Amino acid sequence: MNVENSIVFFGTENLALTKSFYIDLLGLELYKDQKSCQIFTTQVGGMIGFCNHLELDSQRANLIITLLTDEVDKFYRRLRDAGVTCSEPTVSEEFRIYHFFTRDPNGYRLEIQKFL
């Protein structure tokens, strides 16, 4: 048995806005458009999907979508310059990471992080 990859799916009410955020602002690629679901991929194959037939999770404030990059500050500036509210990038000594938080258009907490 071999697992080739994985996808985590989340609900959305606006696929077009979600697509624009993840492609235009974050640089992910659209892997597959299934009309009611869109699957995005990172440069090394991580996948995340959004579907308009899934309910927005009432617990979404507790969920964290984390994207790993060595360019935390670049992402912070890009999002901030686009008018997206973000926390200031900080170092977490406890987890040995450099990161910041924001929210995607669906209200999911998004963390941009690099391991130190």
N, CA, C and O atoms as a GROMACS GRO file, in nm:
protein
  464
    1MET      N    1   0.084  -0.119   0.000
    1MET     CA    2   0.000   0.000   0.000
    1MET      C    3   0.088   0.124   0.000
    1MET      O    4   0.193   0.128   0.064
    2ASN      N    5   0.043   0.226  -0.074
    2ASN     CA    6   0.120   0.348  -0.086
    2ASN      C    7   0.025   0.466  -0.097
    2ASN      O    8  -0.060   0.469  -0.186
    3VAL      N    9   0.040   0.564  -0.009
    3VAL     CA   10  -0.037   0.688  -0.018
    3VAL      C   11   0.047   0.787  -0.098
    3VAL      O   12   0.159   0.820  -0.058
    4GLU      N   13  -0.008   0.834  -0.209
    4GLU     CA   14   0.068   0.922  -0.297
    4GLU      C   15   0.066   1.068  -0.254
    4GLU      O   16   0.164   1.140  -0.271
    5ASN      N   17  -0.046   1.112  -0.198
    5ASN     CA   18  -0.060   1.252  -0.158
    5ASN      C   19  -0.184   1.263  -0.072
    5ASN      O   20  -0.248   1.162  -0.042
    6SER      N   21  -0.218   1.384  -0.033
    6SER     CA   22  -0.341   1.405   0.043
    6SER      C   23  -0.397   1.543   0.011
    6SER      O   24  -0.325   1.632  -0.033
    7ILE      N   25  -0.526   1.557   0.033
    7ILE     CA   26  -0.595   1.684   0.015
    7ILE      C   27  -0.682   1.706   0.136
    7ILE      O   28  -0.749   1.613   0.182
    8VAL      N   29  -0.682   1.826   0.190
    8VAL     CA   30  -0.773   1.864   0.296
    8VAL      C   31  -0.876   1.958   0.233
    8VAL      O   32  -0.839   2.054   0.166
    9PHE      N   33  -1.005   1.929   0.255
    9PHE     CA   34  -1.112   2.010   0.196
    9PHE      C   35  -1.181   2.095   0.302
    9PHE      O   36  -1.199   2.054   0.416
   10PHE      N   37  -1.217   2.216   0.260
   10PHE     CA   38  -1.288   2.311   0.344
   10PHE      C   39  -1.407   2.365   0.267
   10PHE      O   40  -1.408   2.364   0.144
   11GLY      N   41  -1.506   2.412   0.340
   11GLY     CA   42  -1.622   2.474   0.277
   11GLY      C   43  -1.594   2.617   0.237
   11GLY      O   44  -1.510   2.684   0.297
   12THR      N   45  -1.665   2.664   0.136
   12THR     CA   46  -1.658   2.803   0.094
   12THR      C   47  -1.792   2.844   0.037
   12THR      O   48  -1.866   2.761  -0.016
   13GLU      N   49  -1.824   2.970   0.048
   13GLU     CA   50  -1.944   3.024  -0.015
   13GLU      C   51  -1.909   3.099  -0.143
   13GLU      O   52  -1.999   3.133  -0.220
   14ASN      N   53  -1.780   3.125  -0.166
   14ASN     CA   54  -1.740   3.203  -0.283
   14ASN      C   55  -1.613   3.144  -0.343
   14ASN      O   56  -1.502   3.179  -0.303
   15LEU      N   57  -1.630   3.055  -0.439
   15LEU     CA   58  -1.514   2.990  -0.503
   15LEU      C   59  -1.427   3.090  -0.577
   15LEU      O   60  -1.305   3.078  -0.574
   16ALA      N   61  -1.487   3.188  -0.642
   16ALA     CA   62  -1.409   3.285  -0.720
   16ALA      C   63  -1.318   3.368  -0.630
   16ALA      O   64  -1.201   3.389  -0.663
   17LEU      N   65  -1.370   3.416  -0.519
   17LEU     CA   66  -1.290   3.495  -0.426
   17LEU      C   67  -1.181   3.409  -0.363
   17LEU      O   68  -1.068   3.454  -0.347
   18THR      N   69  -1.215   3.286  -0.328
   18THR     CA   70  -1.117   3.194  -0.271
   18THR      C   71  -1.007   3.165  -0.372
   18THR      O   72  -0.888   3.165  -0.337
   19LYS      N   73  -1.045   3.140  -0.497
   19LYS     CA   74  -0.947   3.113  -0.604
   19LYS      C   75  -0.852   3.232  -0.621
   19LYS      O   76  -0.731   3.214  -0.630
   20SER      N   77  -0.906   3.350  -0.626
   20SER     CA   78  -0.823   3.471  -0.641
   20SER      C   79  -0.726   3.485  -0.524
   20SER      O   80  -0.608   3.517  -0.546
   21PHE      N   81  -0.772   3.463  -0.403
   21PHE     CA   82  -0.686   3.476  -0.285
   21PHE      C   83  -0.571   3.377  -0.290
   21PHE      O   84  -0.455   3.415  -0.272
   22TYR      N   85  -0.602   3.251  -0.314
   22TYR     CA   86  -0.498   3.147  -0.308
   22TYR      C   87  -0.405   3.148  -0.430
   22TYR      O   88  -0.289   3.108  -0.419
   23ILE      N   89  -0.453   3.193  -0.545
   23ILE     CA   90  -0.367   3.199  -0.663
   23ILE      C   91  -0.295   3.333  -0.672
   23ILE      O   92  -0.173   3.338  -0.678
   24ASP      N   93  -0.372   3.443  -0.672
   24ASP     CA   94  -0.314   3.575  -0.695
   24ASP      C   95  -0.231   3.626  -0.579
   24ASP      O   96  -0.125   3.686  -0.600
   25LEU      N   97  -0.275   3.605  -0.456
   25LEU     CA   98  -0.202   3.657  -0.341
   25LEU      C   99  -0.100   3.558  -0.286
   25LEU      O  100   0.009   3.598  -0.243
   26LEU      N  101  -0.133   3.430  -0.286
   26LEU     CA  102  -0.044   3.332  -0.223
   26LEU      C  103   0.039   3.252  -0.323
   26LEU      O  104   0.134   3.184  -0.283
   27GLY      N  105   0.006   3.258  -0.450
   27GLY     CA  106   0.087   3.192  -0.551
   27GLY      C  107   0.068   3.043  -0.564
   27GLY      O  108   0.150   2.975  -0.627
   28LEU      N  109  -0.040   2.989  -0.507
   28LEU     CA  110  -0.067   2.847  -0.526
   28LEU      C  111  -0.117   2.826  -0.669
   28LEU      O  112  -0.160   2.922  -0.734
   29GLU      N  113  -0.112   2.704  -0.716
   29GLU     CA  114  -0.160   2.672  -0.850
   29GLU      C  115  -0.291   2.596  -0.841
   29GLU      O  116  -0.312   2.516  -0.749
   30LEU      N  117  -0.379   2.622  -0.938
   30LEU     CA  118  -0.503   2.545  -0.945
   30LEU      C  119  -0.470   2.408  -1.003
   30LEU      O  120  -0.429   2.398  -1.118
   31TYR      N  121  -0.487   2.305  -0.924
   31TYR     CA  122  -0.456   2.169  -0.966
   31TYR      C  123  -0.574   2.109  -1.043
   31TYR      O  124  -0.556   2.045  -1.146
   32LYS      N  125  -0.694   2.132  -0.990
   32LYS     CA  126  -0.812   2.075  -1.054
   32LYS      C  127  -0.933   2.160  -1.020
   32LYS      O  128  -0.956   2.195  -0.904
   33ASP      N  129  -1.011   2.191  -1.123
   33ASP     CA  130  -1.137   2.263  -1.105
   33ASP      C  131  -1.249   2.165  -1.132
   33ASP      O  132  -1.271   2.125  -1.247
   34GLN      N  133  -1.321   2.127  -1.028
   34GLN     CA  134  -1.430   2.032  -1.040
   34GLN      C  135  -1.566   2.102  -1.038
   34GLN      O  136  -1.668   2.042  -1.004
   35LYS      N  137  -1.565   2.229  -1.073
   35LYS     CA  138  -1.684   2.316  -1.074
   35LYS      C  139  -1.731   2.352  -0.934
   35LYS      O  140  -1.729   2.470  -0.899
   36SER      N  141  -1.773   2.257  -0.853
   36SER     CA  142  -1.815   2.291  -0.717
   36SER      C  143  -1.702   2.279  -0.616
   36SER      O  144  -1.717   2.317  -0.500
   37CYS      N  145  -1.587   2.227  -0.661
   37CYS     CA  146  -1.467   2.218  -0.578
   37CYS      C  147  -1.346   2.262  -0.661
   37CYS      O  148  -1.336   2.234  -0.780
   38GLN      N  149  -1.257   2.332  -0.595
   38GLN     CA  150  -1.131   2.369  -0.657
   38GLN      C  151  -1.019   2.320  -0.567
   38GLN      O  152  -1.023   2.339  -0.445
   39ILE      N  153  -0.920   2.257  -0.629
   39ILE     CA  154  -0.807   2.203  -0.554
   39ILE      C  155  -0.682   2.279  -0.594
   39ILE      O  156  -0.651   2.292  -0.712
   40PHE      N  157  -0.612   2.329  -0.494
   40PHE     CA  158  -0.489   2.407  -0.515
   40PHE      C  159  -0.370   2.326  -0.468
   40PHE      O  160  -0.382   2.244  -0.377
   41THR      N  161  -0.256   2.350  -0.529
   41THR     CA  162  -0.136   2.276  -0.491
   41THR      C  163  -0.021   2.374  -0.468
   41THR      O  164  -0.014   2.480  -0.530
   42THR      N  165   0.068   2.335  -0.377
   42THR     CA  166   0.189   2.412  -0.354
   42THR      C  167   0.297   2.362  -0.448
   42THR      O  168   0.277   2.263  -0.520
   43GLN      N  169   0.411   2.429  -0.448
   43GLN     CA  170   0.520   2.393  -0.539
   43GLN      C  171   0.572   2.252  -0.517
   43GLN      O  172   0.625   2.191  -0.610
   44VAL      N  173   0.560   2.199  -0.396
   44VAL     CA  174   0.612   2.064  -0.370
   44VAL      C  175   0.501   1.962  -0.353
   44VAL      O  176   0.526   1.852  -0.305
   45GLY      N  177   0.378   1.996  -0.390
   45GLY     CA  178   0.273   1.896  -0.396
   45GLY      C  179   0.171   1.893  -0.285
   45GLY      O  180   0.079   1.811  -0.291
   46GLY      N  181   0.182   1.978  -0.185
   46GLY     CA  182   0.077   1.983  -0.084
   46GLY      C  183  -0.052   2.031  -0.149
   46GLY      O  184  -0.048   2.115  -0.239
   47MET      N  185  -0.166   1.980  -0.104
   47MET     CA  186  -0.294   2.015  -0.166
   47MET      C  187  -0.396   2.059  -0.064
   47MET      O  188  -0.403   2.007   0.048
   48ILE      N  189  -0.477   2.157  -0.106
   48ILE     CA  190  -0.587   2.206  -0.025
   48ILE      C  191  -0.702   2.232  -0.120
   48ILE      O  192  -0.683   2.284  -0.230
   49GLY      N  193  -0.823   2.194  -0.077
   49GLY     CA  194  -0.940   2.212  -0.162
   49GLY      C  195  -1.049   2.289  -0.093
   49GLY      O  196  -1.062   2.287   0.030
   50PHE      N  197  -1.128   2.359  -0.174
   50PHE     CA  198  -1.243   2.434  -0.123
   50PHE      C  199  -1.364   2.396  -0.208
   50PHE      O  200  -1.356   2.393  -0.331
   51CYS      N  201  -1.475   2.366  -0.142
   51CYS     CA  202  -1.597   2.322  -0.211
   51CYS      C  203  -1.715   2.406  -0.165
   51CYS      O  204  -1.731   2.436  -0.046
   52ASN      N  205  -1.798   2.444  -0.263
   52ASN     CA  206  -1.914   2.525  -0.225
   52ASN      C  207  -2.034   2.440  -0.182
   52ASN      O  208  -2.137   2.495  -0.144
   53HIS      N  209  -2.022   2.308  -0.188
   53HIS     CA  210  -2.130   2.224  -0.136
   53HIS      C  211  -2.104   2.180   0.008
   53HIS      O  212  -2.189   2.115   0.070
   54LEU      N  213  -1.987   2.214   0.062
   54LEU     CA  214  -1.957   2.186   0.202
   54LEU      C  215  -1.993   2.308   0.285
   54LEU      O  216  -1.971   2.422   0.244
   55GLU      N  217  -2.048   2.284   0.401
   55GLU     CA  218  -2.081   2.396   0.490
   55GLU      C  219  -1.953   2.458   0.544
   55GLU      O  220  -1.852   2.391   0.566
   56LEU      N  221  -1.960   2.589   0.567
   56LEU     CA  222  -1.851   2.654   0.637
   56LEU      C  223  -1.855   2.602   0.780
   56LEU      O  224  -1.957   2.614   0.847
   57ASP      N  225  -1.747   2.547   0.825
   57ASP     CA  226  -1.740   2.483   0.956
   57ASP      C  227  -1.760   2.588   1.065
   57ASP      O  228  -1.694   2.692   1.066
   58SER      N  229  -1.851   2.560   1.156
   58SER     CA  230  -1.875   2.653   1.267
   58SER      C  231  -1.753   2.662   1.359
   58SER      O  232  -1.742   2.755   1.438
   59GLN      N  233  -1.662   2.566   1.349
   59GLN     CA  234  -1.541   2.566   1.429
   59GLN      C  235  -1.422   2.625   1.353
   59GLN      O  236  -1.307   2.609   1.396
   60ARG      N  237  -1.447   2.691   1.240
   60ARG     CA  238  -1.336   2.736   1.156
   60ARG      C  239  -1.241   2.830   1.228
   60ARG      O  240  -1.125   2.840   1.189
   61ALA      N  241  -1.286   2.899   1.331
   61ALA     CA  242  -1.197   2.986   1.407
   61ALA      C  243  -1.088   2.905   1.477
   61ALA      O  244  -0.982   2.960   1.509
   62ASN      N  245  -1.113   2.776   1.500
   62ASN     CA  246  -1.014   2.691   1.567
   62ASN      C  247  -0.923   2.617   1.469
   62ASN      O  248  -0.824   2.557   1.510
   63LEU      N  249  -0.956   2.621   1.340
   63LEU     CA  250  -0.874   2.555   1.239
   63LEU      C  251  -0.762   2.645   1.196
   63LEU      O  252  -0.776   2.768   1.195
   64ILE      N  253  -0.649   2.587   1.159
   64ILE     CA  254  -0.537   2.665   1.107
   64ILE      C  255  -0.489   2.599   0.978
   64ILE      O  256  -0.454   2.481   0.977
   65ILE      N  257  -0.488   2.676   0.871
   65ILE     CA  258  -0.425   2.634   0.746
   65ILE      C  259  -0.285   2.694   0.750
   65ILE      O  260  -0.271   2.816   0.753
   66THR      N  261  -0.183   2.611   0.750
   66THR     CA  262  -0.046   2.659   0.758
   66THR      C  263   0.025   2.635   0.626
   66THR      O  264   0.027   2.523   0.574
   67LEU      N  265   0.083   2.740   0.571
   67LEU     CA  266   0.164   2.731   0.451
   67LEU      C  267   0.309   2.756   0.489
   67LEU      O  268   0.339   2.855   0.556
   68LEU      N  269   0.397   2.668   0.448
   68LEU     CA  270   0.539   2.677   0.482
   68LEU      C  271   0.616   2.747   0.371
   68LEU      O  272   0.600   2.716   0.253
   69THR      N  273   0.701   2.841   0.410
   69THR     CA  274   0.782   2.914   0.315
   69THR      C  275   0.902   2.976   0.386
   69THR      O  276   0.896   3.005   0.506
   70ASP      N  277   1.010   2.997   0.313
   70ASP     CA  278   1.123   3.073   0.368
   70ASP      C  279   1.102   3.222   0.348
   70ASP      O  280   1.183   3.302   0.394
   71GLU      N  281   0.995   3.261   0.280
   71GLU     CA  282   0.970   3.401   0.245
   71GLU      C  283   0.854   3.461   0.325
   71GLU      O  284   0.765   3.525   0.269
   72VAL      N  285   0.855   3.440   0.455
   72VAL     CA  286   0.747   3.488   0.541
   72VAL      C  287   0.727   3.638   0.525
   72VAL      O  288   0.614   3.683   0.509
   73ASP      N  289   0.835   3.715   0.529
   73ASP     CA  290   0.823   3.861   0.519
   73ASP      C  291   0.768   3.905   0.384
   73ASP      O  292   0.691   4.001   0.377
   74LYS      N  293   0.805   3.837   0.278
   74LYS     CA  294   0.755   3.869   0.145
   74LYS      C  295   0.604   3.847   0.138
   74LYS      O  296   0.530   3.930   0.085
   75PHE      N  297   0.557   3.735   0.193
   75PHE     CA  298   0.413   3.708   0.196
   75PHE      C  299   0.341   3.809   0.283
   75PHE      O  300   0.232   3.855   0.249
   76TYR      N  301   0.402   3.844   0.395
   76TYR     CA  302   0.341   3.944   0.484
   76TYR      C  303   0.321   4.076   0.411
   76TYR      O  304   0.213   4.135   0.416
   77ARG      N  305   0.424   4.124   0.343
   77ARG     CA  306   0.415   4.251   0.270
   77ARG      C  307   0.310   4.242   0.158
   77ARG      O  308   0.232   4.336   0.138
   78ARG      N  309   0.309   4.132   0.084
   78ARG     CA  310   0.214   4.116  -0.026
   78ARG      C  311   0.070   4.122   0.024
   78ARG      O  312  -0.014   4.191  -0.032
   79LEU      N  313   0.043   4.048   0.131
   79LEU     CA  314  -0.093   4.048   0.185
   79LEU      C  315  -0.130   4.184   0.245
   79LEU      O  316  -0.239   4.235   0.220
   80ARG      N  317  -0.040   4.240   0.322
   80ARG     CA  318  -0.066   4.371   0.383
   80ARG      C  319  -0.089   4.477   0.276
   80ARG      O  320  -0.181   4.558   0.287
   81ASP      N  321  -0.005   4.476   0.170
   81ASP     CA  322  -0.020   4.574   0.062
   81ASP      C  323  -0.151   4.557  -0.014
   81ASP      O  324  -0.201   4.652  -0.074
   82ALA      N  325  -0.207   4.435  -0.010
   82ALA     CA  326  -0.335   4.408  -0.076
   82ALA      C  327  -0.453   4.441   0.016
   82ALA      O  328  -0.568   4.420  -0.021
   83GLY      N  329  -0.424   4.493   0.137
   83GLY     CA  330  -0.529   4.532   0.229
   83GLY      C  331  -0.579   4.422   0.320
   83GLY      O  332  -0.681   4.438   0.387
   84VAL      N  333  -0.506   4.310   0.324
   84VAL     CA  334  -0.544   4.198   0.410
   84VAL      C  335  -0.488   4.224   0.550
   84VAL      O  336  -0.370   4.256   0.565
   85THR      N  337  -0.571   4.210   0.652
   85THR     CA  338  -0.528   4.229   0.790
   85THR      C  339  -0.444   4.109   0.834
   85THR      O  340  -0.487   3.994   0.821
   86CYS      N  341  -0.326   4.137   0.886
   86CYS     CA  342  -0.233   4.032   0.929
   86CYS      C  343  -0.173   4.069   1.064
   86CYS      O  344  -0.159   4.187   1.096
   87SER      N  345  -0.138   3.968   1.143
   87SER     CA  346  -0.059   3.994   1.262
   87SER      C  347   0.084   4.022   1.218
   87SER      O  348   0.122   3.989   1.106
   88GLU      N  349   0.161   4.084   1.303
   88GLU     CA  350   0.303   4.108   1.272
   88GLU      C  351   0.379   3.975   1.274
   88GLU      O  352   0.352   3.891   1.360
   89PRO      N  353   0.472   3.955   1.182
   89PRO     CA  354   0.555   3.834   1.189
   89PRO      C  355   0.636   3.833   1.319
   89PRO      O  356   0.693   3.934   1.360
   90THR      N  357   0.638   3.716   1.383
   90THR     CA  358   0.710   3.701   1.509
   90THR      C  359   0.780   3.566   1.514
   90THR      O  360   0.749   3.474   1.438
   91VAL      N  361   0.876   3.558   1.606
   91VAL     CA  362   0.943   3.432   1.633
   91VAL      C  363   0.876   3.367   1.753
   91VAL      O  364   0.853   3.431   1.855
   92SER      N  365   0.843   3.240   1.739
   92SER     CA  366   0.795   3.161   1.852
   92SER      C  367   0.911   3.074   1.897
   92SER      O  368   0.948   2.978   1.828
   93GLU      N  369   0.967   3.107   2.012
   93GLU     CA  370   1.078   3.027   2.066
   93GLU      C  371   1.030   2.887   2.104
   93GLU      O  372   1.103   2.789   2.091
   94GLU      N  373   0.905   2.879   2.152
   94GLU     CA  374   0.850   2.750   2.194
   94GLU      C  375   0.848   2.650   2.078
   94GLU      O  376   0.886   2.534   2.094
   95PHE      N  377   0.803   2.696   1.960
   95PHE     CA  378   0.791   2.605   1.846
   95PHE      C  379   0.905   2.620   1.746
   95PHE      O  380   0.912   2.547   1.648
   96ARG      N  381   0.995   2.715   1.773
   96ARG     CA  382   1.110   2.741   1.684
   96ARG      C  383   1.064   2.770   1.542
   96ARG      O  384   1.108   2.707   1.446
   97ILE      N  385   0.972   2.867   1.530
   97ILE     CA  386   0.920   2.909   1.400
   97ILE      C  387   0.917   3.060   1.391
   97ILE      O  388   0.919   3.130   1.492
   98TYR      N  389   0.913   3.109   1.269
   98TYR     CA  390   0.889   3.250   1.238
   98TYR      C  391   0.760   3.252   1.159
   98TYR      O  392   0.749   3.182   1.058
   99HIS      N  393   0.660   3.332   1.202
   99HIS     CA  394   0.529   3.320   1.141
   99HIS      C  395   0.442   3.443   1.164
   99HIS      O  396   0.473   3.530   1.245
  100PHE      N  397   0.331   3.447   1.088
  100PHE     CA  398   0.225   3.542   1.114
  100PHE      C  399   0.092   3.478   1.077
  100PHE      O  400   0.087   3.376   1.009
  101PHE      N  401  -0.015   3.540   1.125
  101PHE     CA  402  -0.150   3.490   1.100
  101PHE      C  403  -0.232   3.593   1.024
  101PHE      O  404  -0.210   3.714   1.035
  102THR      N  405  -0.326   3.542   0.947
  102THR     CA  406  -0.427   3.622   0.880
  102THR      C  407  -0.551   3.536   0.866
  102THR      O  408  -0.556   3.426   0.920
  103ARG      N  409  -0.650   3.584   0.795
  103ARG     CA  410  -0.770   3.506   0.765
  103ARG      C  411  -0.789   3.504   0.614
  103ARG      O  412  -0.766   3.604   0.546
  104ASP      N  413  -0.831   3.389   0.562
  104ASP     CA  414  -0.861   3.383   0.420
  104ASP      C  415  -1.003   3.437   0.399
  104ASP      O  416  -1.070   3.469   0.497
  105PRO      N  417  -1.050   3.449   0.274
  105PRO     CA  418  -1.183   3.508   0.251
  105PRO      C  419  -1.297   3.430   0.314
  105PRO      O  420  -1.408   3.483   0.326
  106ASN      N  421  -1.274   3.307   0.354
  106ASN     CA  422  -1.377   3.225   0.416
  106ASN      C  423  -1.377   3.235   0.568
  106ASN      O  424  -1.463   3.177   0.635
  107GLY      N  425  -1.281   3.308   0.624
  107GLY     CA  426  -1.270   3.322   0.768
  107GLY      C  427  -1.180   3.219   0.834
  107GLY      O  428  -1.167   3.218   0.956
  108TYR      N  429  -1.118   3.131   0.754
  108TYR     CA  430  -1.025   3.034   0.811
  108TYR      C  431  -0.896   3.104   0.851
  108TYR      O  432  -0.846   3.191   0.779
  109ARG      N  433  -0.842   3.065   0.966
  109ARG     CA  434  -0.715   3.121   1.011
  109ARG      C  435  -0.605   3.063   0.924
  109ARG      O  436  -0.595   2.942   0.907
  110LEU      N  437  -0.522   3.151   0.869
  110LEU     CA  438  -0.413   3.113   0.781
  110LEU      C  439  -0.282   3.156   0.845
  110LEU      O  440  -0.264   3.271   0.883
  111GLU      N  441  -0.192   3.062   0.857
  111GLU     CA  442  -0.060   3.088   0.914
  111GLU      C  443   0.045   3.072   0.802
  111GLU      O  444   0.047   2.972   0.731
  112ILE      N  445   0.129   3.173   0.790
  112ILE     CA  446   0.243   3.167   0.699
  112ILE      C  447   0.364   3.149   0.789
  112ILE      O  448   0.387   3.230   0.879
  113GLN      N  449   0.441   3.042   0.767
  113GLN     CA  450   0.543   3.003   0.866
  113GLN      C  451   0.667   2.946   0.801
  113GLN      O  452   0.663   2.889   0.692
  114LYS      N  453   0.778   2.964   0.873
  114LYS     CA  454   0.900   2.889   0.839
  114LYS      C  455   0.958   2.833   0.968
  114LYS      O  456   0.950   2.895   1.075
  115PHE      N  457   1.017   2.714   0.955
  115PHE     CA  458   1.084   2.653   1.068
  115PHE      C  459   1.223   2.715   1.084
  115PHE      O  460   1.292   2.740   0.986
  116LEU      N  461   1.263   2.739   1.208
  116LEU     CA  462   1.395   2.795   1.235
  116LEU      C  463   1.493   2.684   1.269
  116LEU      O  464   1.611   2.712   1.295
   0.00000   0.00000   0.00000
